[in-house]
Amino acid sequence: EVQLLESGGGLVQPGGSLRLSCAASGFSFSSYDMRWVRQAPGKGLEWVSSITASGTGTYYADSVKGRFTISRDNSNNTMYLQMNRLRAEDTAVYYCARLLLTSKYCDYWGQGILVTVSS
Amino acid sequence: EIVLTQSPGTLSLSPGERATLSCRASQSVGSYLGWYQHKPGQAPRLLIYDASNRASGIPARFSGSGSGTDFTLTISSLEPEDFAVYYCQQRSNGPPTFGGGTKVEIK
């Protein structure tokens, strides 16, 4: 069974940092591109960042470029999102998700982790 | 970036009724559009990819159609578990973007 489990969320002050982790199991993690998607309170889904299966390709939404860094450790089946210089507008539930092998849609998602940026 | 506009914002229907949800793109996305179902406190679920392909395990009552800029998700007969928010997402050009969502609620 495919499972994705996010961790590392919580309350942080504006300007602070957090690192989210996404532990994957039940599939060949190193074969799949992965993605982070977030949902701010009362809002819709927003793509944050993507990473290729090998980790050599990384992509970011303009809203987080230069502040967030996506990475992965295929030996430990884990993806990360390092979030620096956090802003109030980064407050959201963050989901990690697996992309289909054949196209860029997310076929499995984690349950999400809440990040709150507030003083 | 491509903007996706979903309508209506809310759809009030009864179980057994047909639901028709719309997603319009600000420019052509070809057939590169998908649909997700999202319930509060749960992970989103991929329903349809590339306009009309049902994802693995998705019941046949869900169908997608359209191309270019206009797309439709149809639920032929609503089951109690279908009341949720539905999002479209394009993968055509630039960053992937989502629509604002359509909430399907019980009338």
Boltz contact constraints between the chains, C-beta under 6 A:
constraints:
  - contact:
      token1: [A, 44]
      token2: [B, 98]
      max_distance: 6.0
  - contact:
      token1: [A, 44]
      token2: [B, 100]
      max_distance: 6.0
  - contact:
      token1: [A, 44]
      token2: [B, 101]
      max_distance: 6.0
  - contact:
      token1: [A, 45]
      token2: [B, 87]
      max_distance: 6.0
  - contact:
      token1: [A, 45]
      token2: [B, 98]
      max_distance: 6.0
  - contact:
      token1: [A, 47]
      token2: [B, 95]
      max_distance: 6.0
  - contact:
      token1: [A, 47]
      token2: [B, 96]
      max_distance: 6.0
  - contact:
      token1: [A, 61]
      token2: [B, 95]
      max_distance: 6.0
  - contact:
      token1: [A, 103]
      token2: [B, 49]
      max_distance: 6.0
  - contact:
      token1: [A, 104]
      token2: [B, 91]
      max_distance: 6.0
  - contact:
      token1: [A, 105]
      token2: [B, 34]
      max_distance: 6.0
  - contact:
      token1: [A, 105]
      token2: [B, 46]
      max_distance: 6.0
  - contact:
      token1: [A, 105]
      token2: [B, 49]
      max_distance: 6.0
  - contact:
      token1: [A, 107]
      token2: [B, 46]
      max_distance: 6.0
  - contact:
      token1: [A, 109]
      token2: [B, 43]
      max_distance: 6.0
  - contact:
      token1: [A, 109]
      token2: [B, 44]
      max_distance: 6.0
  - contact:
      token1: [A, 111]
      token2: [B, 43]
      max_distance: 6.0
